[in-house]
Amino acid sequence: MNIMVVGGGGREHAIIKKISKNPKVTKIYALPGNAGMEEAECVAIGAKDIEKITAFAVENQIDFAVVAPDDPLVLGAVDALEAKGIPCFGPRKNAAIIEGSKVFSKNLMKKYGIPTAAYEVFDNMEQALEYIKTAPMPTVIKADGLALGKGVVIAQNQAEAEDAIRSMMEDKIFGESGSHIVVEEFLTGPEVSVLAFTDGKTMIPMVSSMDHKRAMDGDQGPNTGGMGTIAPNPYYTKDIADVCMETIFLPTMAAMNAEGRTFQGCLYFGLMLTPNGPKVIEYNCRFGDPETQVVLPLLESDLLDIMMHVADGTLADAEVKFSDKAACCVIMASKGYPKKYETGFAIHLPENHDGVIIAGAKAGENGEILTAGGRVLGVVEVADTLQEAIRKSYETVKTVSFENAYYRKDIGQRALAAEV
């Protein structure tokens, strides 16, 4: 089978590594991919260039496509590929709106009684500024549209809330994504990420995980796309999982069906385990990054087989089995990320680098691979216990190097504290 994976980051590399294990796979193309993806042939077509992606898929007789990032899903990549007869894993455009518009997702939850934070929606800046004068602090300000995972500000006081509103609505730091904003109640409790396979009829959650968004140790510094993850998340007990299935996962699937927006693909639930029960912080219409890097190594079943069942609407017939081990991913980033940083440094990997997932790399002139992004790579290890997985990850980190490398030293420590 010829497989095409759209995207070029760590999530896509983790997906490609897993798909490459299927014996039916003869060739994997990554569009655009990155220079660290040894298992795929990288093709210099941008993930948002739907026309060229579709033409490439037809010309190269692609048997199955995986559209991984949010942008092409929201732009309708799956619809375009399916129109050419190419089966895909990923939601169609009318379902991807669950991530593409925060306003849509909040209104969906309100309409169908899915637990989430109280909120107000604004498309007028003066009205938003007036509202926050009396809103309880801290409060959460969200841009409506996609913003590379950075369109959320937790404002500790009124001044910070005003700055966030002005930067989104007046300065347009996220472009048109900030034309509408959501101002919502600040929730407290442990955060949990749960990815789930769904074909609109069956919902199969994957192993839970915990992301570490802040740039620096002790959860300090600016928000990033994620500095590391562990799985499973010890806060997410079987009892809580049962509650989430009954009050959040199945109701979301049913709500999308009722709206005529059947969701087929990977639905990401960002949850807060509040004193009043689990609530949805956000939905994503795809695999999370870097959650995928710890969830997929624990998947014992064949990923491509599951994805094809999802696309066929026969997920109930698929075998989906996860190991009871633990995984840890430590992100190695360019110093200065998520703000200003330099790239173009040679990446040195150990001989056995199966657990290294490359997120941002380009080819150098002498066959080496060079850093080409803020988040450069993730070091993933699996072990019988979380403590052992964390220890192994940091041991492997010492064998990987590039100039200006930066990583957090405390990935998984919050989770270990919860296990005590």
C-alpha positions as CSV (number, residue, x, y, z in Angstrom):
1,M,0.0,0.0,0.0
2,N,1.1,3.6,-0.7
3,I,0.4,5.8,2.3
4,M,0.4,9.6,2.4
5,V,0.7,11.5,5.8
6,V,0.0,15.2,5.6
7,G,2.1,17.2,8.1
8,G,5.7,17.6,9.1
9,G,6.1,17.6,12.9
10,G,6.7,15.2,15.8
11,R,3.1,14.0,15.8
12,E,3.4,13.0,12.2
13,H,6.7,11.3,12.8
14,A,5.1,9.3,15.6
15,I,2.2,8.3,13.3
16,I,4.6,7.3,10.5
17,K,6.8,5.2,12.8
18,K,3.7,3.3,13.9
19,I,2.2,2.9,10.4
20,S,5.5,1.7,9.0
21,K,5.2,-1.5,11.2
22,N,2.2,-2.7,9.0
23,P,3.5,-5.3,6.6
24,K,1.1,-4.2,3.8
25,V,2.8,-0.8,3.6
26,T,5.2,-0.5,0.7
27,K,5.8,3.3,0.7
28,I,5.0,6.2,3.0
29,Y,5.1,9.8,1.7
30,A,5.2,12.7,4.2
31,L,3.9,16.1,2.9
32,P,6.0,18.1,3.7
33,G,7.6,15.9,6.4
34,N,11.0,16.8,7.8
35,A,14.6,15.6,7.3
36,G,14.4,13.4,10.4
37,M,11.7,11.1,9.1
38,E,13.8,8.2,7.9
39,E,10.7,5.9,7.4
40,A,9.1,8.2,4.8
41,E,9.9,10.0,1.6
42,C,9.4,13.7,2.2
43,V,7.7,15.8,-0.5
44,A,8.0,19.6,-0.4
45,I,4.3,20.3,-0.5
46,G,2.9,22.4,2.3
47,A,0.3,20.9,4.6
48,K,-2.2,23.7,3.7
49,D,-1.8,23.4,-0.1
50,I,-4.9,21.2,-0.6
51,E,-4.8,21.4,-4.4
52,K,-1.2,20.1,-4.7
53,I,-1.8,17.5,-1.9
54,T,-4.7,16.1,-3.8
55,A,-2.9,16.2,-7.2
56,F,0.1,14.4,-5.6
57,A,-2.2,11.7,-4.1
58,V,-3.8,11.0,-7.5
59,E,-0.6,11.0,-9.4
60,N,1.1,8.6,-6.9
61,Q,-1.8,6.3,-6.6
62,I,-2.1,6.8,-2.8
63,D,-4.2,3.9,-1.3
64,F,-4.8,5.7,2.1
65,A,-4.1,9.2,3.4
66,V,-3.8,10.5,7.0
67,V,-4.4,14.2,7.4
68,A,-2.8,15.0,10.8
69,P,-2.6,18.8,11.5
70,D,-5.6,21.0,12.3
71,D,-5.2,23.6,9.4
72,P,-5.7,21.2,6.5
73,L,-8.5,19.4,8.3
74,V,-10.3,22.7,8.9
75,L,-9.6,23.8,5.3
76,G,-11.3,20.6,3.9
77,A,-8.3,18.4,2.9
78,V,-10.2,15.2,3.7
79,D,-13.2,16.3,1.6
80,A,-10.9,17.1,-1.4
81,L,-9.1,13.8,-1.2
82,E,-12.3,11.8,-0.8
83,A,-13.8,13.6,-3.8
84,K,-10.9,12.0,-5.8
85,G,-11.7,8.5,-4.4
86,I,-8.8,8.4,-1.8
87,P,-9.9,7.1,1.6
88,C,-8.7,9.2,4.5
89,F,-8.2,9.2,8.2
90,G,-9.4,12.5,9.6
91,P,-12.7,14.4,9.9
92,R,-14.3,16.3,7.1
93,K,-14.4,20.1,7.1
94,N,-17.9,20.3,8.6
95,A,-16.7,18.2,11.6
96,A,-13.3,19.8,12.0
97,I,-15.1,23.0,13.0
98,I,-15.2,21.5,16.5
99,E,-11.6,22.7,16.7
100,G,-11.7,25.4,14.0
101,S,-14.1,27.5,16.0
102,K,-14.1,27.9,19.8
103,V,-17.4,29.6,19.6
104,F,-18.9,26.7,17.7
105,S,-17.6,24.1,20.3
106,K,-18.7,26.1,23.3
107,N,-22.2,26.6,21.9
108,L,-22.3,22.9,21.0
109,M,-21.5,22.0,24.6
110,K,-24.1,24.4,26.0
111,K,-26.8,23.1,23.6
112,Y,-26.2,19.5,24.4
113,G,-25.5,19.8,28.1
114,I,-21.8,18.7,27.9
115,P,-20.0,20.0,31.0
116,T,-17.6,22.9,30.3
117,A,-16.7,26.3,31.8
118,A,-19.2,29.1,31.8
119,Y,-18.5,31.6,29.0
120,E,-19.5,34.6,27.0
121,V,-18.8,35.3,23.3
122,F,-17.8,38.7,21.8
123,D,-17.2,40.1,18.4
124,N,-17.1,43.7,19.7
125,M,-14.0,44.8,21.6
126,E,-15.6,47.5,23.6
127,Q,-18.3,45.1,24.8
128,A,-15.6,42.6,25.8
129,L,-13.7,45.2,27.7
130,E,-16.8,46.3,29.5
131,Y,-17.6,42.7,30.5
132,I,-14.3,42.0,32.0
133,K,-14.6,45.0,34.4
134,T,-16.9,42.8,36.5
135,A,-15.7,39.3,35.5
136,P,-14.1,37.2,38.3
137,M,-10.4,36.9,38.0
138,P,-8.4,34.9,36.9
139,T,-10.3,34.6,33.6
140,V,-9.6,32.8,30.3
141,I,-9.5,34.7,27.0
142,K,-9.6,32.5,23.8
143,A,-9.3,33.4,20.2
144,D,-12.1,31.8,18.2
145,G,-10.1,30.3,15.4
146,L,-6.8,28.3,15.1
147,A,-3.7,30.0,16.5
148,L,-1.0,27.3,16.6
149,G,-2.1,26.2,20.0
150,K,-1.2,29.6,21.4
151,G,-4.6,31.5,21.2
152,V,-5.4,31.1,24.9
153,V,-4.5,33.6,27.7
154,I,-5.1,33.0,31.4
155,A,-5.4,36.6,32.7
156,Q,-4.7,36.9,36.4
157,N,-6.2,40.4,36.7
158,Q,-8.2,43.0,34.7
159,A,-5.2,44.6,33.2
160,E,-3.9,41.3,31.7
161,A,-7.4,40.6,30.4
162,E,-7.6,44.0,28.7
163,D,-4.2,43.4,27.1
164,A,-5.2,40.0,25.8
165,I,-8.5,41.3,24.4
166,R,-6.8,44.3,22.7
167,S,-4.0,42.1,21.3
168,M,-6.4,39.6,19.8
169,M,-9.2,42.0,18.6
170,E,-7.3,45.2,17.8
171,D,-3.7,44.2,17.1
172,K,-4.8,41.0,15.4
173,I,-1.9,39.0,16.7
174,F,-3.7,35.8,15.5
175,G,-5.2,37.4,12.4
176,E,-8.9,36.8,11.8
177,S,-8.8,34.0,14.4
178,G,-9.2,36.8,17.0
179,S,-12.1,38.6,15.4
180,H,-14.4,36.6,17.7
181,I,-13.3,35.8,21.3
182,V,-14.5,33.6,24.1
183,V,-14.2,34.9,27.7
184,E,-14.6,32.0,30.1
185,E,-14.6,30.9,33.7
186,F,-11.2,29.8,35.0
187,L,-11.4,26.2,36.1
188,T,-9.1,24.5,38.6
189,G,-8.0,20.9,39.0
190,P,-5.7,18.4,37.3
191,E,-5.6,18.6,33.4
192,V,-5.9,15.4,31.4
193,S,-5.7,14.8,27.6
194,V,-7.7,12.0,26.2
195,L,-7.5,11.1,22.5
196,A,-10.2,8.9,21.1
197,F,-10.8,7.0,17.9
198,T,-14.3,7.5,16.6
199,D,-16.2,6.7,13.4
200,G,-19.4,8.5,14.5
201,K,-20.9,5.3,15.8
202,T,-18.3,3.9,18.1
203,M,-16.0,5.8,20.5
204,I,-12.8,4.2,21.7
205,P,-10.6,6.3,24.0
206,M,-6.9,5.8,24.0
207,V,-4.6,5.9,27.0
208,S,-4.8,9.2,28.9
209,S,-1.8,11.6,29.0
210,M,-0.5,14.7,30.7
211,D,1.0,17.6,28.8
212,H,3.5,20.2,30.1
213,K,2.7,23.4,28.3
214,R,4.9,26.0,30.1
215,A,8.4,26.6,28.8
216,M,10.3,26.3,32.1
217,D,10.6,24.0,35.0
218,G,7.9,24.3,37.7
219,D,5.3,25.2,35.1
220,Q,6.8,28.7,34.8
221,G,7.3,30.9,31.7
222,P,5.2,31.3,28.5
223,N,2.8,28.7,27.1
224,T,4.3,26.5,24.3
225,G,3.0,23.8,22.0
226,G,4.1,21.4,24.7
227,M,7.5,20.6,26.4
228,G,6.8,17.0,27.2
229,T,4.2,14.4,28.1
230,I,3.6,11.3,30.1
231,A,1.1,8.5,29.8
232,P,-1.1,7.3,31.4
233,N,-2.2,10.2,33.5
234,P,-2.4,9.0,37.2
235,Y,-5.2,11.5,37.9
236,Y,-7.4,9.8,35.3
237,T,-8.8,6.8,37.2
238,K,-11.2,4.2,35.9
239,D,-14.1,5.8,37.8
240,I,-13.3,9.2,36.2
241,A,-12.9,7.5,32.8
242,D,-16.4,6.0,33.1
243,V,-17.9,9.4,34.0
244,C,-16.2,11.0,31.0
245,M,-17.5,8.4,28.7
246,E,-21.0,8.9,29.9
247,T,-21.1,12.7,30.2
248,I,-18.6,13.9,27.6
249,F,-17.3,11.4,25.0
250,L,-20.5,9.7,23.9
251,P,-22.6,12.9,24.2
252,T,-20.1,14.8,22.0
253,M,-20.3,12.1,19.3
254,A,-24.1,12.2,19.5
255,A,-24.1,16.0,19.4
256,M,-22.0,16.1,16.2
257,N,-24.3,13.5,14.6
258,A,-27.4,15.5,15.6
259,E,-25.8,18.6,13.9
260,G,-25.2,16.7,10.7
261,R,-21.4,16.9,11.3
262,T,-20.5,13.2,11.9
263,F,-16.9,13.1,13.2
264,Q,-14.7,10.3,11.9
265,G,-11.0,10.4,13.0
266,C,-9.2,11.2,16.2
267,L,-11.1,13.5,18.6
268,Y,-9.0,15.1,21.3
269,F,-10.6,15.9,24.6
270,G,-8.7,18.5,26.8
271,L,-10.3,17.9,30.2
272,M,-10.1,19.6,33.6
273,L,-10.9,17.4,36.6
274,T,-12.7,20.1,38.7
275,P,-14.1,19.7,42.2
276,N,-17.5,19.6,40.4
277,G,-16.5,16.7,38.1
278,P,-14.7,16.5,34.7
279,K,-15.3,19.4,32.3
280,V,-14.1,20.1,28.7
281,I,-11.5,22.8,28.3
282,E,-11.1,22.3,24.6
283,Y,-11.7,19.9,21.7
284,N,-9.1,19.2,18.9
285,C,-10.1,17.5,15.7
286,R,-6.8,15.5,15.5
287,F,-4.1,13.7,17.4
288,G,-2.5,16.0,20.0
289,D,1.2,17.1,19.8
290,P,3.1,15.9,21.8
291,E,0.5,13.6,23.4
292,T,0.7,11.3,20.3
293,Q,4.3,10.7,21.0
294,V,3.5,8.9,24.3
295,V,0.1,7.4,23.4
296,L,1.0,5.6,20.2
297,P,4.1,3.7,21.6
298,L,1.6,2.1,24.1
299,L,-0.7,1.0,21.3
300,E,-0.3,-2.8,20.8
301,S,-2.8,-3.1,17.9
302,D,-2.0,-2.0,14.3
303,L,-2.6,1.7,13.9
304,L,-3.2,1.6,10.1
305,D,-5.8,-1.1,10.5
306,I,-7.6,1.0,13.1
307,M,-7.5,4.1,10.9
308,M,-8.9,2.2,7.9
309,H,-11.8,0.9,10.1
310,V,-12.5,4.5,11.2
311,A,-12.6,5.6,7.6
312,D,-14.9,2.7,6.7
313,G,-17.2,3.4,9.6
314,T,-16.4,-0.1,11.0
315,L,-14.5,0.9,14.1
316,A,-16.5,-1.6,16.2
317,D,-14.8,-4.4,14.3
318,A,-11.3,-3.2,14.9
319,E,-8.9,-4.5,17.6
320,V,-7.8,-1.6,19.8
321,K,-5.5,-2.7,22.6
322,F,-3.1,-0.7,24.7
323,S,-0.3,-2.0,26.9
324,D,-0.4,-1.3,30.7
325,K,3.1,0.2,30.6
326,A,4.0,3.9,30.9
327,A,5.7,6.3,28.5
328,C,7.5,9.6,28.8
329,C,8.4,12.2,26.1
330,V,10.9,15.0,26.8
331,I,10.9,17.7,24.2
332,M,14.3,19.1,23.2
333,A,13.7,22.6,21.9
334,S,15.8,25.5,20.6
335,K,16.8,27.9,23.3
336,G,14.5,30.9,23.4
337,Y,11.4,28.9,22.2
338,P,8.5,29.8,22.0
339,K,9.8,33.4,21.4
340,K,13.0,34.1,19.5
341,Y,15.4,31.3,18.7
342,E,18.1,30.3,16.2
343,T,18.1,27.3,13.9
344,G,20.4,25.5,11.5
345,F,22.5,23.5,14.0
346,A,23.5,19.9,13.4
347,I,21.6,17.3,15.3
348,H,23.7,14.4,16.7
349,L,21.7,11.2,17.5
350,P,22.8,8.0,19.1
351,E,23.2,4.9,16.9
352,N,19.9,3.4,18.2
353,H,17.5,6.3,18.0
354,D,14.2,4.5,17.7
355,G,12.8,6.5,20.6
356,V,13.7,9.9,19.1
357,I,10.8,11.6,17.3
358,I,11.9,14.5,15.1
359,A,9.7,17.5,15.0
360,G,11.7,20.3,13.3
361,A,14.6,19.4,11.0
362,K,16.0,20.2,7.6
363,A,18.7,18.5,5.5
364,G,22.2,19.9,5.6
365,E,24.7,20.0,2.8
366,N,26.8,17.1,4.1
367,G,23.9,14.6,4.7
368,E,23.4,15.8,8.3
369,I,20.1,16.9,9.7
370,L,19.9,20.5,11.1
371,T,17.5,22.1,13.5
372,A,14.6,23.9,11.8
373,G,12.1,24.9,14.4
374,G,11.3,25.7,18.0
375,R,10.5,22.2,19.1
376,V,13.2,20.1,17.5
377,L,12.6,16.6,18.7
378,G,11.0,14.4,21.4
379,V,12.8,11.7,23.3
380,V,10.4,8.9,24.1
381,E,10.9,5.9,26.4
382,V,8.5,3.1,27.5
383,A,8.9,1.2,30.8
384,D,6.9,-0.9,33.3
385,T,6.5,2.1,35.6
386,L,6.2,5.8,35.0
387,Q,9.3,6.5,37.2
388,E,11.4,4.2,35.1
389,A,10.0,5.7,31.8
390,I,11.0,9.2,33.0
391,R,14.5,8.0,34.1
392,K,15.1,6.3,30.7
393,S,13.9,9.3,28.8
394,Y,16.4,11.6,30.5
395,E,19.2,9.1,30.1
396,T,18.5,9.1,26.3
397,V,18.3,12.9,26.3
398,K,22.0,12.9,27.4
399,T,22.9,11.0,24.2
400,V,21.2,13.6,21.8
401,S,22.8,17.0,21.2
402,F,22.6,20.1,19.1
403,E,23.7,23.7,19.8
404,N,21.3,25.8,21.8
405,A,19.4,22.7,23.0
406,Y,16.9,23.4,25.8
407,Y,14.6,21.0,27.7
408,R,12.7,20.9,30.9
409,K,14.2,18.8,33.7
410,D,10.9,18.1,35.5
411,I,8.7,16.3,33.0
412,G,6.4,13.8,34.8
413,Q,7.2,15.0,38.3
414,R,3.6,16.2,38.9
415,A,2.3,12.8,37.8
416,L,4.7,11.0,40.1
417,A,3.5,13.2,43.0
418,A,0.0,12.1,42.2
419,E,0.9,8.4,42.4
420,V,2.2,8.7,46.0
